[in-house]
């Protein structure tokens, strides 16, 4: 059977209870959380917190620049942005699709 990757949101108390042993109502709540989870697609790329890029000083400075006045090019910004994406902290590793 193939593995799936699932992102699940649940109360911290339920997560901790799961580690210690659940009672019937908690088992039901865990099942609900799993059923409401987000299934990650096969072969997905590395997941990062993209919002951190919006707050990056170097990126926001580039966005606010006037390219005509400063001589900055779209190619230069693209290269910077790819570098920032590559350096971003990984939250979930890419699915190799095996």
Secondary structure as the mmCIF struct_conf table of DSSP 4:
data_model
#
loop_
_struct_conf.conf_type_id
_struct_conf.id
_struct_conf.beg_label_comp_id
_struct_conf.beg_label_asym_id
_struct_conf.beg_label_seq_id
_struct_conf.end_label_comp_id
_struct_conf.end_label_asym_id
_struct_conf.end_label_seq_id
STRN STRN1 UNK A 5 UNK A 7
HELX_RH_AL_P HELX_RH_AL_P1 UNK A 12 UNK A 20
HELX_RH_AL_P HELX_RH_AL_P2 UNK A 24 UNK A 35
TURN_TY1_P TURN_TY1_P1 UNK A 36 UNK A 36
BEND BEND1 UNK A 37 UNK A 37
STRN STRN2 UNK A 38 UNK A 40
HELX_LH_PP_P HELX_LH_PP_P1 UNK A 41 UNK A 41
TURN_TY1_P TURN_TY1_P2 UNK A 42 UNK A 43
STRN STRN3 UNK A 47 UNK A 48
TURN_TY1_P TURN_TY1_P3 UNK A 50 UNK A 50
HELX_RH_AL_P HELX_RH_AL_P3 UNK A 51 UNK A 55
HELX_RH_AL_P HELX_RH_AL_P4 UNK A 57 UNK A 64
BEND BEND2 UNK A 65 UNK A 65
HELX_RH_AL_P HELX_RH_AL_P5 UNK A 67 UNK A 70
HELX_RH_AL_P HELX_RH_AL_P6 UNK A 74 UNK A 87
BEND BEND3 UNK A 88 UNK A 88
HELX_LH_PP_P HELX_LH_PP_P2 UNK A 89 UNK A 89
STRN STRN4 UNK A 90 UNK A 92
HELX_LH_PP_P HELX_LH_PP_P3 UNK A 93 UNK A 95
#
